[in-house]
Amino acid sequence: MAKPAPGRRPIVWISAAAVVIIVVAAVLVVSLGGGGTTTSSHTTSTTTTTTTTQTCSGSSTSQTIPTVSGPVVVGATGKVAAGVACADGHLGTILQYNYSQPINIQVTVLNSLTPTAIQTVYDGNPQNTNQWNVTSTGRTYVLGYGNAGETALTACTFAHAACVHDVYAVVTFSDNSTATSNAVYFTVVGAPSA
């Protein structure tokens, strides 16, 4: 490659930087559209939930998952996205937690929609429905499951075995329509210290 004139930058590098910015913006837009009793907490739309998981991958895509009543397609409308903000900024849906790490999964709806209620389906079992007041909480609802392995919902049934759980949300909007989020899978590893 020929050296550029002094004080000039190669056009190739400027073009490559522009392409990277466009791709990152497209990934963020696509990831938002992408799917017992649960203790839930709320957050404003400006708060970001992060995790200290060992792994944080996946994306908010449509998929079929098994439930008590049979297979269900979730995340198909792209109106609701569930997951955890990974270190690189994308919404992770395949998560791994060490024993005792807090599990908080955010459910976000598009800014053009007004959610009024949320219900989760945890490991194929429907949970209680909670009200969603968008005026006080914004368009992000945080599902709090306590510390990994320490609550009834996240406990492992076998000592020292990994426990895999899945959850998705069913959101009701102000026009009484509903939409499901994508599924989020999380693994709890490790066991309490003896």
N, C-alpha and C positions, 0 to 999 in steps of 0.2 A: 504494500500500500504506500502510495506517495505521501510524503510529509506535507501537512498543510502549511500555508504561508504563516509566518509569525503573527500571533494574535488571533488566528482563526481556528475554529474547532472543526473536526471532520463532520460532514453532513451525516455520515452513517451513524455516528454516536447520538446525534440529536434525534434522528429518525427512530433509532432503537429505543431511546428514552420515551418518546411520544407513544410508541406501540405498547410499552410496558404500562404506562399510565392508563391507556385505554383498556387494556386487558384487565388490570386490577379493578377498574371501575365497573366493567361488565360482570366480573365475578361477584362483586359485592351486590349488584342489583339482582343477579340470578339467585344468589344464596338466600336473599330475603323472600323471594317469590317461591323458591324451591317446590311441617307434617310435621278397700279399707278406707281410711280417712287420710287425706293428704293435708299436711300443714302447708298452707300457702302464705306467701308474703307479697307485698306489692312494691313496685319501684316506679320512679318517674321515667319518662321516655328518654331523659338525658343521662340516666345512670347506666353504666356498663357493668354487666356481671362477668367476672372472670373466674377461672378455675385453676387450681394448682394440680391438676391431674397429671399422671405420667404420660398419657396420650390423649390427644384431642384431635380427631379427624372426622371425616365424613362431611356430607353436605345435606341441606334440607331438600330432599327430593321426594317424589311420589313413589309409593311402594305398597305392596300387599303384605299385611301382617296377620298372624292368627289371633283371634280373640275367643272368648268363651262361646260367643254366638256364631262363630265361623270366621272365614277370612274377610278382612276389611281393607279397602284401598284408602290410604291416608295421604294427605298432602297434595291431592290432585288439583285443587283450585289455585294454589299459590297465594291465598289470602292470609294464611297463618303459617308462621315459621317457628319451630322450636329448636333449642339447642343451647350451647354455651359458647361464649366468645373465646376462641382459642388465641394463643399468643400471637399468631400471625394475622389476627383480625377477622377470620372467617367464622361462621357459625357452625361449630362442631356438633356432630350428632352421634359419634362413636367415642365414648369417653371411658377412661379408666381411673378409678379412685383408690388410693390406699385406705386401709381401715382408718376410720375416724376423721377423714377429710370431709368438710361440709359439701353437700350436694345441693346446688341451686340451679335450676334449669329455667331459662327465660322463654316465654311465649310472646311473640310479637305479631301484631296485625298491621296491615297497610294503613298509612296515615289517612286515607280516604274513608276508612271504615270506623264504625262506632261499636265496639264490643259491649255487651251487657252482662254476659255470664260465661263461665268457663267450667268445663268438666274434664277430668283426665281419665284415661283408660290405662291402668298400670298392670303390667304383666297379663294383659287380656281381660282384666276385671274393671268394670266401670266404678269410678269413685264418686264422691259427693260433688254436687254442683255448687260453685261459689259465684257470688255477684262480682261483676267487673265494672267499677265506676271510673270511666275514662277521664272524668274531670279531675279526680284526685290522683289517679295512678298513671295517666298517660296510656299509651298503646303497647306497653310492655308489662307483662304479669310474670312474677317470679314464683316458680314452684319450689318450695323448700322442703327437702326430704331429711333434714338433720344430718348428722355425721354418718358417713358410709359405714355400714355394718352394725351401727349402734341403735338403729330404729327398727321397729317391726317390719317396715316395708323394705328396708335395705339389708336386713340380716341374712347371713349365709346359713344354710341348713346343714352344711358339712364343714367341720373344722378344717382350716387351711385350704379350702377349695375356693376357686373364683366363683362369684355369683354374678350372673348376667341378668339385667332387668331391662324392660322396655316400657316406654311411656309415650303417649301422644295426647294432644288436647283437642277437645271439641268446643269450639267457640260459637256462642249465639250472638247475633248482631241486633242492632236496634230495629231492623225491619223483620225480625224473627227468623231470618235465614241462619243457617249454620255452616260451618266449614271445619274440616279437621286439619291439624298440623301434620307435618311429617313425623315419623317415629324417631325417638332418641333412645339409643342403647347405651347402658353404662354397666361397667364391670366393677365389682368391689373385690379387691385383692387383699390378702393378709388376714390376720386374725388378732384378736386382743392379746396383749402381752400377758403372760402367765404370772 
